[in-house]
């Protein structure tokens, strides 16, 4: 967790480490699930975990390889009280996403 002293905001970083079996197996099954769906389900699951911890969650920044607007709309429907910023190459645009990418690579 980092604190930006210029603004009274606390930034958090959370990632979901999935094994190759968990991400590749659904694609090999008869009812295939694509990687975008797995990513969206993971983002929803992470948001639920944070909310269940009692954190006042106001914004979530997400990196995507798919259609950012479609992804943002899907997440916003599940969490209408949270502002979602979904962008391609979000790691180069938002420091909190960059931090999450670094953490994911270290534990992945």
N, C-alpha and C positions, 0 to 999 in steps of 0.2 A: 504494500500500500504506500502511495506517495502523497505528499501534501504539497500543493502549489501555494507558496506563500504570497504570491502576487494576487491571488484570488482566494476567497475563503471556501475552497472546494477540496474535497478528499476524493482521490482517484483510486480505484481498485482494479485489480487485474485478476482474472479467473480464466482458467482454460480447462478443457475437457480432453484428457488423454485417452484415446481409443486405440485398442490393439488393431493390428492389421486384420485379424480374424473378424473382429466386430464390424469393420468398415467394408471388407471385401466379401465376406460370406453372404450378406443380404443380396449382393449383386449376382451371386451364383445360384440363388434359389429360384424356384419357379415363379414366385411373385417378387419380382426384382424391385429394389429400392435404390434410387440413384443417390450419388454423393451429396447433391444439393439438399435432398430431403434429410439425409443423415445430419448434415450441418445445421439445418434449420431446427431439427428435433433437439440437437445438442444445445443450441443457443437457447431454446425454450426451457430445456431442462436446467441449464445453468441459471437462467433468470429465476426460475421457480426455487432453486436451492437458495439463492441470495435472499429472495423475498421471505422464504420460510425461516431464515435466520433473523428476521426482523429488521433488515436493512431498508432504509428509505431509498429506494431505487428510482431515480428520476430520468437517467439517460443511459443508453447502451450503445456502444460503438462496435460495429461488426464489419469484418472484412469478408468480401464475397468474390467468387469467380463467376457467379450467375448474375441474373438480372437484379440489380440493387432495389429497384422500386417494388418488384414482385415480392422479394424477400422482406422488405420493410413492412409492406402491407400485411403479409402473413403474420409477422411478429406483432405488429400493432393490434391486430384483431384479438390476439391472445392476451395482450397486456396494454389495454388502451390508455392507461395512466402513465405509461413510460414512453419517453421520446426515443425513437430509434434512429440512429444515423448509420446507414448501410452504404458502403462504398467499395468499389474495386480499388485495390492498392491502398486500403485504409491505413495500413501500417506506416506508409510514408506520409500520410496526412494527419494522423492523430497519434500523439505520443502514447496514450493508454493502450492503443491497439498494438503499437510497436512493442511495448512491454509484454503484452500477452503473447505475441509471436515469439519473442525471445524465451519466455517461460516455457511455452509449448515445445520449442525445439530442444530445450535443455532436458525436459522430462520424457520427450518422445522417443 
